[in-house]
Amino acid sequence: MVIQTAFRVPNFVPVAEHKCRAGIVHKIGMLMVFDILTKEDLQQFKKELLEEIKQVLKRENPGNSGDKEWLRSREVRKKLDISPGTLQNLRITGILPFKKIGGSMYYRSSDVDKMMEGGNGNG
């Protein structure tokens, strides 16, 4: 096996140990031992670390199935395949609740899904 890139990590290991009359163990001489980390080792570590991070995030946000909670107007129009005017009519008539922050309109993803399922009686 050819090692292209490797990092050497020193480990100090006692050569011998001696227990004195007081019961204290003294390490006699130290030998430096190197563990070689290959590129493949680092890639495997990266995979494992990313998987652990994903698990932590899932535990902290159990209700989040990957969908965004809030959608912008263009995302809603794309999801519903409607024009800007139709989306405006849904806002004006109160069929689709929204929040305006600055100049942007935001819609709860759950409200859009509910409207698509006819949850408000208009679908």
Jmol script that loads the backbone (N, CA, C; Angstrom):
load data "model"
ATOM      1  N   MET A   1       0.841  -1.181   0.000  1.00  0.00           N
ATOM      2  CA  MET A   1       0.000   0.000   0.000  1.00  0.00           C
ATOM      3  C   MET A   1       0.881   1.238   0.000  1.00  0.00           C
ATOM      4  N   VAL A   2       0.618   2.138  -0.924  1.00  0.00           N
ATOM      5  CA  VAL A   2       1.387   3.365  -1.036  1.00  0.00           C
ATOM      6  C   VAL A   2       0.674   4.448  -0.234  1.00  0.00           C
ATOM      7  N   ILE A   3       1.416   5.105   0.638  1.00  0.00           N
ATOM      8  CA  ILE A   3       0.850   6.181   1.439  1.00  0.00           C
ATOM      9  C   ILE A   3       1.234   7.494   0.787  1.00  0.00           C
ATOM     10  N   GLN A   4       0.205   8.193   0.278  1.00  0.00           N
ATOM     11  CA  GLN A   4       0.474   9.464  -0.389  1.00  0.00           C
ATOM     12  C   GLN A   4       0.683  10.578   0.635  1.00  0.00           C
ATOM     13  N   THR A   5      -0.254  10.682   1.564  1.00  0.00           N
ATOM     14  CA  THR A   5      -0.179  11.709   2.582  1.00  0.00           C
ATOM     15  C   THR A   5      -0.411  11.039   3.924  1.00  0.00           C
ATOM     16  N   ALA A   6       0.465  11.288   4.853  1.00  0.00           N
ATOM     17  CA  ALA A   6       0.291  10.685   6.179  1.00  0.00           C
ATOM     18  C   ALA A   6       0.720  11.681   7.241  1.00  0.00           C
ATOM     19  N   PHE A   7       0.047  11.610   8.356  1.00  0.00           N
ATOM     20  CA  PHE A   7       0.402  12.436   9.502  1.00  0.00           C
ATOM     21  C   PHE A   7       0.907  11.513  10.583  1.00  0.00           C
ATOM     22  N   ARG A   8       1.986  11.891  11.225  1.00  0.00           N
ATOM     23  CA  ARG A   8       2.519  11.083  12.305  1.00  0.00           C
ATOM     24  C   ARG A   8       2.078  11.695  13.626  1.00  0.00           C
ATOM     25  N   VAL A   9       1.481  10.864  14.460  1.00  0.00           N
ATOM     26  CA  VAL A   9       1.007  11.304  15.765  1.00  0.00           C
ATOM     27  C   VAL A   9       1.831  10.593  16.816  1.00  0.00           C
ATOM     28  N   PRO A  10       2.633  11.339  17.593  1.00  0.00           N
ATOM     29  CA  PRO A  10       3.496  10.678  18.575  1.00  0.00           C
ATOM     30  C   PRO A  10       2.714  10.163  19.780  1.00  0.00           C
ATOM     31  N   ASN A  11       3.149   9.019  20.255  1.00  0.00           N
ATOM     32  CA  ASN A  11       2.625   8.395  21.450  1.00  0.00           C
ATOM     33  C   ASN A  11       3.825   8.044  22.316  1.00  0.00           C
ATOM     34  N   PHE A  12       3.775   8.343  23.577  1.00  0.00           N
ATOM     35  CA  PHE A  12       4.900   8.018  24.446  1.00  0.00           C
ATOM     36  C   PHE A  12       4.532   6.801  25.279  1.00  0.00           C
ATOM     37  N   VAL A  13       5.348   5.782  25.178  1.00  0.00           N
ATOM     38  CA  VAL A  13       5.101   4.521  25.868  1.00  0.00           C
ATOM     39  C   VAL A  13       6.280   4.228  26.789  1.00  0.00           C
ATOM     40  N   PRO A  14       6.004   3.864  28.053  1.00  0.00           N
ATOM     41  CA  PRO A  14       7.123   3.553  28.956  1.00  0.00           C
ATOM     42  C   PRO A  14       7.837   2.282  28.514  1.00  0.00           C
ATOM     43  N   VAL A  15       9.157   2.299  28.601  1.00  0.00           N
ATOM     44  CA  VAL A  15       9.954   1.126  28.265  1.00  0.00           C
ATOM     45  C   VAL A  15       9.857   0.115  29.400  1.00  0.00           C
ATOM     46  N   ALA A  16       9.906   0.615  30.626  1.00  0.00           N
ATOM     47  CA  ALA A  16       9.808  -0.267  31.792  1.00  0.00           C
ATOM     48  C   ALA A  16       9.201   0.509  32.947  1.00  0.00           C
ATOM     49  N   GLU A  17       8.674  -0.227  33.911  1.00  0.00           N
ATOM     50  CA  GLU A  17       8.116   0.396  35.096  1.00  0.00           C
ATOM     51  C   GLU A  17       8.759  -0.240  36.322  1.00  0.00           C
ATOM     52  N   HIS A  18       8.909   0.553  37.363  1.00  0.00           N
ATOM     53  CA  HIS A  18       9.499   0.062  38.608  1.00  0.00           C
ATOM     54  C   HIS A  18       8.644   0.557  39.759  1.00  0.00           C
ATOM     55  N   LYS A  19       8.291  -0.365  40.643  1.00  0.00           N
ATOM     56  CA  LYS A  19       7.506   0.009  41.812  1.00  0.00           C
ATOM     57  C   LYS A  19       8.450   0.134  43.001  1.00  0.00           C
ATOM     58  N   CYS A  20       8.487   1.337  43.593  1.00  0.00           N
ATOM     59  CA  CYS A  20       9.397   1.564  44.718  1.00  0.00           C
ATOM     60  C   CYS A  20       8.753   1.103  46.030  1.00  0.00           C
ATOM     61  N   ARG A  21       9.505   1.205  47.133  1.00  0.00           N
ATOM     62  CA  ARG A  21       8.996   0.765  48.443  1.00  0.00           C
ATOM     63  C   ARG A  21       7.728   1.498  48.850  1.00  0.00           C
ATOM     64  N   ALA A  22       7.572   2.740  48.405  1.00  0.00           N
ATOM     65  CA  ALA A  22       6.398   3.530  48.782  1.00  0.00           C
ATOM     66  C   ALA A  22       5.172   3.142  47.953  1.00  0.00           C
ATOM     67  N   GLY A  23       5.333   2.228  47.028  1.00  0.00           N
ATOM     68  CA  GLY A  23       4.212   1.783  46.205  1.00  0.00           C
ATOM     69  C   GLY A  23       3.980   2.635  44.980  1.00  0.00           C
ATOM     70  N   ILE A  24       4.867   3.576  44.734  1.00  0.00           N
ATOM     71  CA  ILE A  24       4.730   4.460  43.581  1.00  0.00           C
ATOM     72  C   ILE A  24       5.371   3.795  42.375  1.00  0.00           C
ATOM     73  N   VAL A  25       4.641   3.816  41.265  1.00  0.00           N
ATOM     74  CA  VAL A  25       5.156   3.234  40.028  1.00  0.00           C
ATOM     75  C   VAL A  25       5.898   4.319  39.259  1.00  0.00           C
ATOM     76  N   HIS A  26       7.160   4.066  38.989  1.00  0.00           N
ATOM     77  CA  HIS A  26       7.981   4.996  38.219  1.00  0.00           C
ATOM     78  C   HIS A  26       8.160   4.430  36.823  1.00  0.00           C
ATOM     79  N   LYS A  27       7.998   5.284  35.846  1.00  0.00           N
ATOM     80  CA  LYS A  27       8.203   4.868  34.460  1.00  0.00           C
ATOM     81  C   LYS A  27       9.655   5.132  34.122  1.00  0.00           C
ATOM     82  N   ILE A  28      10.305   4.097  33.652  1.00  0.00           N
ATOM     83  CA  ILE A  28      11.726   4.202  33.350  1.00  0.00           C
ATOM     84  C   ILE A  28      11.882   4.261  31.838  1.00  0.00           C
ATOM     85  N   GLY A  29      12.420   5.372  31.389  1.00  0.00           N
ATOM     86  CA  GLY A  29      12.651   5.546  29.954  1.00  0.00           C
ATOM     87  C   GLY A  29      11.337   5.652  29.201  1.00  0.00           C
ATOM     88  N   MET A  30      11.308   6.423  28.173  1.00  0.00           N
ATOM     89  CA  MET A  30      10.110   6.581  27.354  1.00  0.00           C
ATOM     90  C   MET A  30      10.482   6.333  25.908  1.00  0.00           C
ATOM     91  N   LEU A  31       9.650   5.604  25.240  1.00  0.00           N
ATOM     92  CA  LEU A  31       9.849   5.293  23.834  1.00  0.00           C
ATOM     93  C   LEU A  31       8.773   6.026  23.052  1.00  0.00           C
ATOM     94  N   MET A  32       9.164   6.755  22.041  1.00  0.00           N
ATOM     95  CA  MET A  32       8.189   7.468  21.237  1.00  0.00           C
ATOM     96  C   MET A  32       7.729   6.545  20.113  1.00  0.00           C
ATOM     97  N   VAL A  33       6.422   6.287  20.074  1.00  0.00           N
ATOM     98  CA  VAL A  33       5.824   5.424  19.061  1.00  0.00           C
ATOM     99  C   VAL A  33       4.920   6.295  18.201  1.00  0.00           C
ATOM    100  N   PHE A  34       4.948   6.085  16.901  1.00  0.00           N
ATOM    101  CA  PHE A  34       4.126   6.871  15.995  1.00  0.00           C
ATOM    102  C   PHE A  34       3.000   6.028  15.426  1.00  0.00           C
ATOM    103  N   ASP A  35       1.791   6.591  15.437  1.00  0.00           N
ATOM    104  CA  ASP A  35       0.664   6.006  14.722  1.00  0.00           C
ATOM    105  C   ASP A  35       0.577   6.763  13.406  1.00  0.00           C
ATOM    106  N   ILE A  36       0.444   6.039  12.326  1.00  0.00           N
ATOM    107  CA  ILE A  36       0.381   6.687  11.023  1.00  0.00           C
ATOM    108  C   ILE A  36      -1.077   6.794  10.602  1.00  0.00           C
ATOM    109  N   LEU A  37      -1.501   8.026  10.318  1.00  0.00           N
ATOM    110  CA  LEU A  37      -2.851   8.278   9.830  1.00  0.00           C
ATOM    111  C   LEU A  37      -2.772   8.515   8.331  1.00  0.00           C
ATOM    112  N   THR A  38      -3.485   7.701   7.582  1.00  0.00           N
ATOM    113  CA  THR A  38      -3.483   7.850   6.125  1.00  0.00           C
ATOM    114  C   THR A  38      -4.624   8.761   5.690  1.00  0.00           C
ATOM    115  N   LYS A  39      -4.626   9.098   4.443  1.00  0.00           N
ATOM    116  CA  LYS A  39      -5.688   9.912   3.865  1.00  0.00           C
ATOM    117  C   LYS A  39      -7.039   9.200   4.025  1.00  0.00           C
ATOM    118  N   GLU A  40      -7.026   7.887   3.840  1.00  0.00           N
ATOM    119  CA  GLU A  40      -8.247   7.098   3.982  1.00  0.00           C
ATOM    120  C   GLU A  40      -8.766   7.154   5.418  1.00  0.00           C
ATOM    121  N   ASP A  41      -7.842   7.130   6.398  1.00  0.00           N
ATOM    122  CA  ASP A  41      -8.247   7.239   7.801  1.00  0.00           C
ATOM    123  C   ASP A  41      -8.958   8.563   8.053  1.00  0.00           C
ATOM    124  N   LEU A  42      -8.414   9.631   7.495  1.00  0.00           N
ATOM    125  CA  LEU A  42      -9.010  10.950   7.684  1.00  0.00           C
ATOM    126  C   LEU A  42     -10.361  11.059   6.988  1.00  0.00           C
ATOM    127  N   GLN A  43     -10.503  10.451   5.812  1.00  0.00           N
ATOM    128  CA  GLN A  43     -11.784  10.467   5.114  1.00  0.00           C
ATOM    129  C   GLN A  43     -12.835   9.686   5.899  1.00  0.00           C
ATOM    130  N   GLN A  44     -12.446   8.554   6.473  1.00  0.00           N
ATOM    131  CA  GLN A  44     -13.367   7.768   7.290  1.00  0.00           C
ATOM    132  C   GLN A  44     -13.782   8.559   8.532  1.00  0.00           C
ATOM    133  N   PHE A  45     -12.822   9.241   9.143  1.00  0.00           N
ATOM    134  CA  PHE A  45     -13.116  10.076  10.309  1.00  0.00           C
ATOM    135  C   PHE A  45     -14.110  11.173   9.938  1.00  0.00           C
ATOM    136  N   LYS A  46     -13.921  11.778   8.781  1.00  0.00           N
ATOM    137  CA  LYS A  46     -14.812  12.837   8.314  1.00  0.00           C
ATOM    138  C   LYS A  46     -16.234  12.305   8.160  1.00  0.00           C
ATOM    139  N   LYS A  47     -16.395  11.124   7.542  1.00  0.00           N
ATOM    140  CA  LYS A  47     -17.712  10.515   7.365  1.00  0.00           C
ATOM    141  C   LYS A  47     -18.388  10.273   8.714  1.00  0.00           C
ATOM    142  N   GLU A  48     -17.632   9.701   9.643  1.00  0.00           N
ATOM    143  CA  GLU A  48     -18.186   9.396  10.957  1.00  0.00           C
ATOM    144  C   GLU A  48     -18.574  10.666  11.710  1.00  0.00           C
ATOM    145  N   LEU A  49     -17.742  11.697  11.602  1.00  0.00           N
ATOM    146  CA  LEU A  49     -18.022  12.958  12.285  1.00  0.00           C
ATOM    147  C   LEU A  49     -19.276  13.616  11.714  1.00  0.00           C
ATOM    148  N   LEU A  50     -19.406  13.644  10.395  1.00  0.00           N
ATOM    149  CA  LEU A  50     -20.586  14.235   9.770  1.00  0.00           C
ATOM    150  C   LEU A  50     -21.854  13.470  10.156  1.00  0.00           C
ATOM    151  N   GLU A  51     -21.761  12.152  10.219  1.00  0.00           N
ATOM    152  CA  GLU A  51     -22.920  11.342  10.609  1.00  0.00           C
ATOM    153  C   GLU A  51     -23.329  11.643  12.053  1.00  0.00           C
ATOM    154  N   GLU A  52     -22.353  11.798  12.937  1.00  0.00           N
ATOM    155  CA  GLU A  52     -22.653  12.132  14.327  1.00  0.00           C
ATOM    156  C   GLU A  52     -23.296  13.509  14.441  1.00  0.00           C
ATOM    157  N   ILE A  53     -22.818  14.458  13.654  1.00  0.00           N
ATOM    158  CA  ILE A  53     -23.400  15.805  13.665  1.00  0.00           C
ATOM    159  C   ILE A  53     -24.854  15.746  13.198  1.00  0.00           C
ATOM    160  N   LYS A  54     -25.129  14.970  12.147  1.00  0.00           N
ATOM    161  CA  LYS A  54     -26.502  14.824  11.663  1.00  0.00           C
ATOM    162  C   LYS A  54     -27.404  14.239  12.740  1.00  0.00           C
ATOM    163  N   GLN A  55     -26.903  13.232  13.456  1.00  0.00           N
ATOM    164  CA  GLN A  55     -27.688  12.608  14.527  1.00  0.00           C
ATOM    165  C   GLN A  55     -27.998  13.614  15.633  1.00  0.00           C
ATOM    166  N   VAL A  56     -27.026  14.432  16.003  1.00  0.00           N
ATOM    167  CA  VAL A  56     -27.240  15.446  17.045  1.00  0.00           C
ATOM    168  C   VAL A  56     -28.292  16.448  16.583  1.00  0.00           C
ATOM    169  N   LEU A  57     -28.203  16.889  15.337  1.00  0.00           N
ATOM    170  CA  LEU A  57     -29.168  17.849  14.816  1.00  0.00           C
ATOM    171  C   LEU A  57     -30.571  17.250  14.762  1.00  0.00           C
ATOM    172  N   LYS A  58     -30.692  15.977  14.425  1.00  0.00           N
ATOM    173  CA  LYS A  58     -31.998  15.318  14.406  1.00  0.00           C
ATOM    174  C   LYS A  58     -32.590  15.251  15.807  1.00  0.00           C
ATOM    175  N   ARG A  59     -31.743  14.974  16.804  1.00  0.00           N
ATOM    176  CA  ARG A  59     -32.234  14.908  18.189  1.00  0.00           C
ATOM    177  C   ARG A  59     -32.700  16.273  18.673  1.00  0.00           C
ATOM    178  N   GLU A  60     -32.007  17.336  18.254  1.00  0.00           N
ATOM    179  CA  GLU A  60     -32.362  18.686  18.689  1.00  0.00           C
ATOM    180  C   GLU A  60     -33.575  19.230  17.944  1.00  0.00           C
ATOM    181  N   ASN A  61     -33.824  18.772  16.716  1.00  0.00           N
ATOM    182  CA  ASN A  61     -34.956  19.238  15.907  1.00  0.00           C
ATOM    183  C   ASN A  61     -35.754  18.035  15.402  1.00  0.00           C
ATOM    184  N   PRO A  62     -36.440  17.309  16.294  1.00  0.00           N
ATOM    185  CA  PRO A  62     -37.113  16.084  15.862  1.00  0.00           C
ATOM    186  C   PRO A  62     -38.245  16.302  14.871  1.00  0.00           C
ATOM    187  N   GLY A  63     -38.925  17.447  14.911  1.00  0.00           N
ATOM    188  CA  GLY A  63     -40.046  17.700  14.003  1.00  0.00           C
ATOM    189  C   GLY A  63     -39.618  18.111  12.614  1.00  0.00           C
ATOM    190  N   ASN A  64     -38.361  18.412  12.429  1.00  0.00           N
ATOM    191  CA  ASN A  64     -37.883  18.903  11.145  1.00  0.00           C
ATOM    192  C   ASN A  64     -37.520  17.732  10.250  1.00  0.00           C
ATOM    193  N   SER A  65     -38.317  17.496   9.223  1.00  0.00           N
ATOM    194  CA  SER A  65     -38.073  16.369   8.326  1.00  0.00           C
ATOM    195  C   SER A  65     -37.302  16.799   7.092  1.00  0.00           C
ATOM    196  N   GLY A  66     -36.605  17.915   7.159  1.00  0.00           N
ATOM    197  CA  GLY A  66     -35.845  18.386   6.014  1.00  0.00           C
ATOM    198  C   GLY A  66     -36.550  19.518   5.286  1.00  0.00           C
ATOM    199  N   ASP A  67     -37.896  19.657   5.482  1.00  0.00           N
ATOM    200  CA  ASP A  67     -38.628  20.748   4.861  1.00  0.00           C
ATOM    201  C   ASP A  67     -38.368  22.028   5.637  1.00  0.00           C
ATOM    202  N   LYS A  68     -38.338  23.145   4.910  1.00  0.00           N
ATOM    203  CA  LYS A  68     -38.185  24.431   5.565  1.00  0.00           C
ATOM    204  C   LYS A  68     -39.518  24.802   6.203  1.00  0.00           C
ATOM    205  N   GLU A  69     -39.466  25.443   7.366  1.00  0.00           N
ATOM    206  CA  GLU A  69     -40.709  25.843   8.033  1.00  0.00           C
ATOM    207  C   GLU A  69     -41.361  27.013   7.312  1.00  0.00           C
ATOM    208  N   TRP A  70     -40.546  27.968   6.859  1.00  0.00           N
ATOM    209  CA  TRP A  70     -41.061  29.149   6.170  1.00  0.00           C
ATOM    210  C   TRP A  70     -40.594  29.157   4.721  1.00  0.00           C
ATOM    211  N   LEU A  71     -41.508  29.517   3.825  1.00  0.00           N
ATOM    212  CA  LEU A  71     -41.203  29.585   2.395  1.00  0.00           C
ATOM    213  C   LEU A  71     -41.387  31.008   1.902  1.00  0.00           C
ATOM    214  N   ARG A  72     -40.571  31.409   0.957  1.00  0.00           N
ATOM    215  CA  ARG A  72     -40.728  32.724   0.324  1.00  0.00           C
ATOM    216  C   ARG A  72     -41.739  32.594  -0.817  1.00  0.00           C
ATOM    217  N   SER A  73     -42.184  33.741  -1.320  1.00  0.00           N
ATOM    218  CA  SER A  73     -43.224  33.759  -2.367  1.00  0.00           C
ATOM    219  C   SER A  73     -42.864  32.904  -3.570  1.00  0.00           C
ATOM    220  N   ARG A  74     -41.628  33.049  -4.064  1.00  0.00           N
ATOM    221  CA  ARG A  74     -41.257  32.289  -5.277  1.00  0.00           C
ATOM    222  C   ARG A  74     -41.277  30.782  -5.023  1.00  0.00           C
ATOM    223  N   GLU A  75     -40.933  30.366  -3.795  1.00  0.00           N
ATOM    224  CA  GLU A  75     -40.965  28.932  -3.469  1.00  0.00           C
ATOM    225  C   GLU A  75     -42.406  28.415  -3.433  1.00  0.00           C
ATOM    226  N   VAL A  76     -43.321  29.239  -2.901  1.00  0.00           N
ATOM    227  CA  VAL A  76     -44.735  28.854  -2.855  1.00  0.00           C
ATOM    228  C   VAL A  76     -45.299  28.784  -4.264  1.00  0.00           C
ATOM    229  N   ARG A  77     -44.978  29.792  -5.090  1.00  0.00           N
ATOM    230  CA  ARG A  77     -45.467  29.792  -6.475  1.00  0.00           C
ATOM    231  C   ARG A  77     -44.976  28.563  -7.229  1.00  0.00           C
ATOM    232  N   LYS A  78     -43.721  28.205  -7.002  1.00  0.00           N
ATOM    233  CA  LYS A  78     -43.167  27.029  -7.680  1.00  0.00           C
ATOM    234  C   LYS A  78     -43.838  25.750  -7.183  1.00  0.00           C
ATOM    235  N   LYS A  79     -44.036  25.667  -5.863  1.00  0.00           N
ATOM    236  CA  LYS A  79     -44.645  24.476  -5.277  1.00  0.00           C
ATOM    237  C   LYS A  79     -46.082  24.296  -5.761  1.00  0.00           C
ATOM    238  N   LEU A  80     -46.838  25.404  -5.862  1.00  0.00           N
ATOM    239  CA  LEU A  80     -48.234  25.338  -6.265  1.00  0.00           C
ATOM    240  C   LEU A  80     -48.426  25.510  -7.771  1.00  0.00           C
ATOM    241  N   ASP A  81     -47.347  25.880  -8.475  1.00  0.00           N
ATOM    242  CA  ASP A  81     -47.395  26.146  -9.907  1.00  0.00           C
ATOM    243  C   ASP A  81     -48.454  27.209 -10.215  1.00  0.00           C
ATOM    244  N   ILE A  82     -48.313  28.368  -9.555  1.00  0.00           N
ATOM    245  CA  ILE A  82     -49.252  29.469  -9.738  1.00  0.00           C
ATOM    246  C   ILE A  82     -48.487  30.749 -10.082  1.00  0.00           C
ATOM    247  N   SER A  83     -49.229  31.739 -10.573  1.00  0.00           N
ATOM    248  CA  SER A  83     -48.629  33.025 -10.946  1.00  0.00           C
ATOM    249  C   SER A  83     -48.544  33.934  -9.718  1.00  0.00           C
ATOM    250  N   PRO A  84     -47.743  35.009  -9.817  1.00  0.00           N
ATOM    251  CA  PRO A  84     -47.685  35.973  -8.714  1.00  0.00           C
ATOM    252  C   PRO A  84     -49.059  36.568  -8.381  1.00  0.00           C
ATOM    253  N   GLY A  85     -49.883  36.805  -9.409  1.00  0.00           N
ATOM    254  CA  GLY A  85     -51.225  37.361  -9.186  1.00  0.00           C
ATOM    255  C   GLY A  85     -52.117  36.414  -8.402  1.00  0.00           C
ATOM    256  N   THR A  86     -52.047  35.127  -8.709  1.00  0.00           N
ATOM    257  CA  THR A  86     -52.850  34.138  -7.990  1.00  0.00           C
ATOM    258  C   THR A  86     -52.412  34.067  -6.528  1.00  0.00           C
ATOM    259  N   LEU A  87     -51.116  34.112  -6.300  1.00  0.00           N
ATOM    260  CA  LEU A  87     -50.620  34.099  -4.932  1.00  0.00           C
ATOM    261  C   LEU A  87     -51.094  35.341  -4.182  1.00  0.00           C
ATOM    262  N   GLN A  88     -51.093  36.477  -4.861  1.00  0.00           N
ATOM    263  CA  GLN A  88     -51.583  37.712  -4.236  1.00  0.00           C
ATOM    264  C   GLN A  88     -53.057  37.573  -3.866  1.00  0.00           C
ATOM    265  N   ASN A  89     -53.856  36.973  -4.739  1.00  0.00           N
ATOM    266  CA  ASN A  89     -55.281  36.755  -4.444  1.00  0.00           C
ATOM    267  C   ASN A  89     -55.465  35.843  -3.232  1.00  0.00           C
ATOM    268  N   LEU A  90     -54.616  34.824  -3.116  1.00  0.00           N
ATOM    269  CA  LEU A  90     -54.700  33.924  -1.946  1.00  0.00           C
ATOM    270  C   LEU A  90     -54.387  34.684  -0.657  1.00  0.00           C
ATOM    271  N   ARG A  91     -53.461  35.634  -0.746  1.00  0.00           N
ATOM    272  CA  ARG A  91     -53.125  36.463   0.423  1.00  0.00           C
ATOM    273  C   ARG A  91     -54.273  37.399   0.767  1.00  0.00           C
ATOM    274  N   ILE A  92     -54.775  38.124  -0.244  1.00  0.00           N
ATOM    275  CA  ILE A  92     -55.817  39.139  -0.032  1.00  0.00           C
ATOM    276  C   ILE A  92     -57.085  38.514   0.539  1.00  0.00           C
ATOM    277  N   THR A  93     -57.466  37.358   0.023  1.00  0.00           N
ATOM    278  CA  THR A  93     -58.700  36.700   0.479  1.00  0.00           C
ATOM    279  C   THR A  93     -58.520  35.983   1.814  1.00  0.00           C
ATOM    280  N   GLY A  94     -57.280  35.900   2.285  1.00  0.00           N
ATOM    281  CA  GLY A  94     -57.034  35.250   3.584  1.00  0.00           C
ATOM    282  C   GLY A  94     -56.968  33.738   3.509  1.00  0.00           C
ATOM    283  N   ILE A  95     -56.981  33.207   2.304  1.00  0.00           N
ATOM    284  CA  ILE A  95     -56.911  31.751   2.142  1.00  0.00           C
ATOM    285  C   ILE A  95     -55.546  31.226   2.573  1.00  0.00           C
ATOM    286  N   LEU A  96     -54.500  31.999   2.289  1.00  0.00           N
ATOM    287  CA  LEU A  96     -53.147  31.589   2.641  1.00  0.00           C
ATOM    288  C   LEU A  96     -52.516  32.635   3.566  1.00  0.00           C
ATOM    289  N   PRO A  97     -52.406  32.331   4.861  1.00  0.00           N
ATOM    290  CA  PRO A  97     -51.796  33.279   5.798  1.00  0.00           C
ATOM    291  C   PRO A  97     -50.328  33.524   5.448  1.00  0.00           C
ATOM    292  N   PHE A  98     -49.844  34.715   5.793  1.00  0.00           N
ATOM    293  CA  PHE A  98     -48.457  35.078   5.480  1.00  0.00           C
ATOM    294  C   PHE A  98     -47.943  36.070   6.511  1.00  0.00           C
ATOM    295  N   LYS A  99     -46.641  36.248   6.512  1.00  0.00           N
ATOM    296  CA  LYS A  99     -45.981  37.268   7.323  1.00  0.00           C
ATOM    297  C   LYS A  99     -45.143  38.108   6.372  1.00  0.00           C
ATOM    298  N   LYS A 100     -45.173  39.423   6.586  1.00  0.00           N
ATOM    299  CA  LYS A 100     -44.359  40.303   5.764  1.00  0.00           C
ATOM    300  C   LYS A 100     -43.208  40.813   6.618  1.00  0.00           C
ATOM    301  N   ILE A 101     -42.001  40.543   6.167  1.00  0.00           N
ATOM    302  CA  ILE A 101     -40.804  41.005   6.859  1.00  0.00           C
ATOM    303  C   ILE A 101     -39.998  41.810   5.853  1.00  0.00           C
ATOM    304  N   GLY A 102     -39.868  43.106   6.138  1.00  0.00           N
ATOM    305  CA  GLY A 102     -39.229  43.979   5.169  1.00  0.00           C
ATOM    306  C   GLY A 102     -40.102  44.014   3.930  1.00  0.00           C
ATOM    307  N   GLY A 103     -39.547  43.714   2.795  1.00  0.00           N
ATOM    308  CA  GLY A 103     -40.325  43.678   1.559  1.00  0.00           C
ATOM    309  C   GLY A 103     -40.657  42.275   1.108  1.00  0.00           C
ATOM    310  N   SER A 104     -40.370  41.277   1.931  1.00  0.00           N
ATOM    311  CA  SER A 104     -40.579  39.885   1.530  1.00  0.00           C
ATOM    312  C   SER A 104     -41.753  39.261   2.266  1.00  0.00           C
ATOM    313  N   MET A 105     -42.482  38.409   1.548  1.00  0.00           N
ATOM    314  CA  MET A 105     -43.602  37.667   2.127  1.00  0.00           C
ATOM    315  C   MET A 105     -43.122  36.255   2.464  1.00  0.00           C
ATOM    316  N   TYR A 106     -43.526  35.773   3.634  1.00  0.00           N
ATOM    317  CA  TYR A 106     -43.167  34.429   4.076  1.00  0.00           C
ATOM    318  C   TYR A 106     -44.424  33.654   4.423  1.00  0.00           C
ATOM    319  N   TYR A 107     -44.447  32.381   4.068  1.00  0.00           N
ATOM    320  CA  TYR A 107     -45.593  31.518   4.276  1.00  0.00           C
ATOM    321  C   TYR A 107     -45.142  30.273   5.016  1.00  0.00           C
ATOM    322  N   ARG A 108     -45.927  29.845   6.002  1.00  0.00           N
ATOM    323  CA  ARG A 108     -45.603  28.595   6.699  1.00  0.00           C
ATOM    324  C   ARG A 108     -45.817  27.435   5.739  1.00  0.00           C
ATOM    325  N   SER A 109     -44.849  26.539   5.712  1.00  0.00           N
ATOM    326  CA  SER A 109     -44.946  25.369   4.840  1.00  0.00           C
ATOM    327  C   SER A 109     -46.177  24.545   5.187  1.00  0.00           C
ATOM    328  N   SER A 110     -46.484  24.440   6.482  1.00  0.00           N
ATOM    329  CA  SER A 110     -47.657  23.660   6.909  1.00  0.00           C
ATOM    330  C   SER A 110     -48.952  24.301   6.417  1.00  0.00           C
ATOM    331  N   ASP A 111     -49.028  25.661   6.353  1.00  0.00           N
ATOM    332  CA  ASP A 111     -50.221  26.338   5.834  1.00  0.00           C
ATOM    333  C   ASP A 111     -50.407  26.060   4.350  1.00  0.00           C
ATOM    334  N   VAL A 112     -49.301  26.046   3.608  1.00  0.00           N
ATOM    335  CA  VAL A 112     -49.366  25.757   2.172  1.00  0.00           C
ATOM    336  C   VAL A 112     -49.854  24.316   1.965  1.00  0.00           C
ATOM    337  N   ASP A 113     -49.296  23.378   2.744  1.00  0.00           N
ATOM    338  CA  ASP A 113     -49.712  21.980   2.626  1.00  0.00           C
ATOM    339  C   ASP A 113     -51.186  21.813   2.979  1.00  0.00           C
ATOM    340  N   LYS A 114     -51.615  22.504   4.051  1.00  0.00           N
ATOM    341  CA  LYS A 114     -53.011  22.427   4.483  1.00  0.00           C
ATOM    342  C   LYS A 114     -53.943  22.939   3.390  1.00  0.00           C
ATOM    343  N   MET A 115     -53.552  24.053   2.767  1.00  0.00           N
ATOM    344  CA  MET A 115     -54.365  24.628   1.696  1.00  0.00           C
ATOM    345  C   MET A 115     -54.454  23.670   0.511  1.00  0.00           C
ATOM    346  N   MET A 116     -53.349  23.009   0.185  1.00  0.00           N
ATOM    347  CA  MET A 116     -53.336  22.060  -0.931  1.00  0.00           C
ATOM    348  C   MET A 116     -54.238  20.870  -0.652  1.00  0.00           C
ATOM    349  N   GLU A 117     -54.339  20.489   0.624  1.00  0.00           N
ATOM    350  CA  GLU A 117     -55.193  19.356   0.998  1.00  0.00           C
ATOM    351  C   GLU A 117     -56.632  19.757   1.181  1.00  0.00           C
ATOM    352  N   GLY A 118     -56.902  21.056   1.083  1.00  0.00           N
ATOM    353  CA  GLY A 118     -58.276  21.532   1.250  1.00  0.00           C
ATOM    354  C   GLY A 118     -58.657  21.693   2.706  1.00  0.00           C
ATOM    355  N   GLY A 119     -57.652  21.881   3.574  1.00  0.00           N
ATOM    356  CA  GLY A 119     -57.901  21.986   5.007  1.00  0.00           C
ATOM    357  C   GLY A 119     -58.680  23.210   5.416  1.00  0.00           C
ATOM    358  N   ASN A 120     -58.762  24.217   4.561  1.00  0.00           N
ATOM    359  CA  ASN A 120     -59.509  25.424   4.927  1.00  0.00           C
ATOM    360  C   ASN A 120     -60.872  25.474   4.249  1.00  0.00           C
ATOM    361  N   GLY A 121     -61.258  24.397   3.579  1.00  0.00           N
ATOM    362  CA  GLY A 121     -62.569  24.347   2.936  1.00  0.00           C
ATOM    363  C   GLY A 121     -62.577  24.921   1.525  1.00  0.00           C
ATOM    364  N   ASN A 122     -61.447  25.416   1.047  1.00  0.00           N
ATOM    365  CA  ASN A 122     -61.390  26.000  -0.279  1.00  0.00           C
ATOM    366  C   ASN A 122     -60.696  25.118  -1.302  1.00  0.00           C
ATOM    367  N   GLY A 123     -60.263  23.939  -0.907  1.00  0.00           N
ATOM    368  CA  GLY A 123     -59.474  23.122  -1.815  1.00  0.00           C
ATOM    369  C   GLY A 123     -60.260  22.060  -2.430  1.00  0.00           C
TER     370      GLY A 123
END
end "model"
wireframe off; spacefill off
backbone 0.3
color backbone group
